[in-house]
Amino acid sequence: MSLLKELITIDDKSEVSVYLQITNLIIHHIRHGRLRKGLKLPGSRELAVMLGINRMTVVAAYQELEAQGWIEMLPKKGTFVKANLPVLSPKQLAGNVADFSLPEQPGFNYDQKRIIPVAFSDFPPTDKLAFNDGFPDVRLAPIEEFTRCMRSLSRLSANKKYLQYGGAQGTLLLRQTLANFLCDTRGLSITADNILITKGSQMGIFIATSVIINPGDEVIVGVPGYRMANLTFQQLGAKLIYVPVDEDGMDINAVEKLCEKKKIRLVYVIPHHHNPTTVTLSPERRMHLLKLATKYRFAIIEDDYDYDFHYSSKPIMPMASYDSKGNVIYIGTLTKTFAPAVRLGFIVAPKEFIQTATYFRKHIDMQGDSLMENAIAELYKDGTIARHIKKSVKLYKERRDHFCDCLQKELTGHISFKVPDGGMSVYTTFLKHDLKIISRKAFDKGLIMKDGTTFDVGKQQFNAIRLGFASLNFKEQLQALKIIREVMNMKL
Ligand SMILES: Cc1ncc(COP(=O)(O)O)c(C=O)c1O
């Protein structure tokens, strides 16, 4: 069969091995109909002679083609192009492609309403300014160091194992490194066994809550509060009970009153820089809450999403650092320290809880990105992350001060706000103008900002938003405020 001699030309200079070249060429000619279904191919010895190569190379190519389902080798009969070929081309499989497009609705039944819709957006456009909710300036993220570290780790043969399944709890290296870091910086007396690595704190909230509550259980949250967590609690079947938040954080006397009447399973707090208001839970209230947790046996989720960014004094130690009874589940994240898209967070809790939470995590996702986890561990160890935090805190403090000065000057009389001790946003209440209108008009002028409905609960409307200052330089801050001012002067 000299046809194959015509069709197969081996490129000696190619980096692709000869047996793969033969495999790929035969597939190519089958696809294009030059080697028809059912065609008998020459034996391996014959083809080897024809091509002037070693017979074992042809055997390897035939084995590969058989494994992929292109040919069949029948004992005593020979080697044939298969009658039932694998995927030929999408066009042939789907018939006339132009007649077919995926329907909008699935063909099966499911209860769509069981899933609570959440706002999700694409990546922010680069041609618009944005007041985000308080996110870091990703232009500063040590991405070069991170990718360099990933590259050098992936080259080491000892690290090939991290490409395998394993490490559902997170790599030991990262958990050990993080345990030391959290001990040194936040007074958490923990080991690697007390940590579960997650993809950001949102996953931590979801996992911890799933493990703690049953549908119908009552969960206390602050009002105003962090909407995404509230929706997650509701998605998991929780009944939310709202407790006011004032300048000292969540009203713990109100929590106590509720505990006297109801079985509370979980209290969700953001003690350091509360979202949205940025207030800090006072030390007295923290102690009170811990005592209540022991007395009424509820769990506390302490969401410490932006611990590193505190400007006024030294950051206050997390409640978890003095929780000797094991009632606090401490949730942290690197998404504010590094960049939101670097999905790495952690849960800190008693060992038994972490084990159970790890089982649950595995149901969602077999494991995290182990190489990335180790790269982050290396960046902790070589001081890159500590340096980045130091640099960012200095810069964000300057940006906070600049922003608050400008906010006061540009919008005085129209807004109220308190200079935040930490975090990356200023919680700003608009006194005279409807934020829904401001937000719509600002968008038309190139500024993205929320519409102030995020924190509303029932009839309680706050007409307030978090104005994220950290990701805007001085010039951008001024441009954004100018747009708001222009919009507000337009007699709304
Ligand atoms: C209070 C709070 N918790 C959790 C998160 C979610 O963070 P992550 O990106 O780590 O999931 C955020 C995000 O801004 C937040 O503000």
PDBQT file of the ligand as one rigid body, heavy atoms in Angstrom, charges set to zero:
ROOT
HETATM    1  C1  LIG A 501     -16.848  41.342  54.866  1.00  0.00    +0.000 C 
HETATM    2  C2  LIG A 501     -16.365  40.536  53.715  1.00  0.00    +0.000 A 
HETATM    3  N1  LIG A 501     -16.266  39.223  53.843  1.00  0.00    +0.000 NA
HETATM    4  C3  LIG A 501     -15.862  38.437  52.824  1.00  0.00    +0.000 A 
HETATM    5  C4  LIG A 501     -15.551  38.975  51.605  1.00  0.00    +0.000 A 
HETATM    6  C5  LIG A 501     -15.166  38.056  50.469  1.00  0.00    +0.000 C 
HETATM    7  O1  LIG A 501     -13.820  38.075  50.246  1.00  0.00    +0.000 OA
HETATM    8  P1  LIG A 501     -13.056  36.995  49.358  1.00  0.00    +0.000 P 
HETATM    9  O2  LIG A 501     -12.761  37.666  48.070  1.00  0.00    +0.000 OA
HETATM   10  O3  LIG A 501     -11.849  36.661  50.146  1.00  0.00    +0.000 OA
HETATM   11  O4  LIG A 501     -13.937  35.805  49.191  1.00  0.00    +0.000 OA
HETATM   12  C6  LIG A 501     -15.624  40.343  51.417  1.00  0.00    +0.000 A 
HETATM   13  C7  LIG A 501     -15.284  40.956  50.121  1.00  0.00    +0.000 C 
HETATM   14  O5  LIG A 501     -15.151  42.118  49.964  1.00  0.00    +0.000 OA
HETATM   15  C8  LIG A 501     -16.062  41.157  52.489  1.00  0.00    +0.000 A 
HETATM   16  O6  LIG A 501     -16.165  42.483  52.360  1.00  0.00    +0.000 OA
ENDROOT
TORSDOF 0
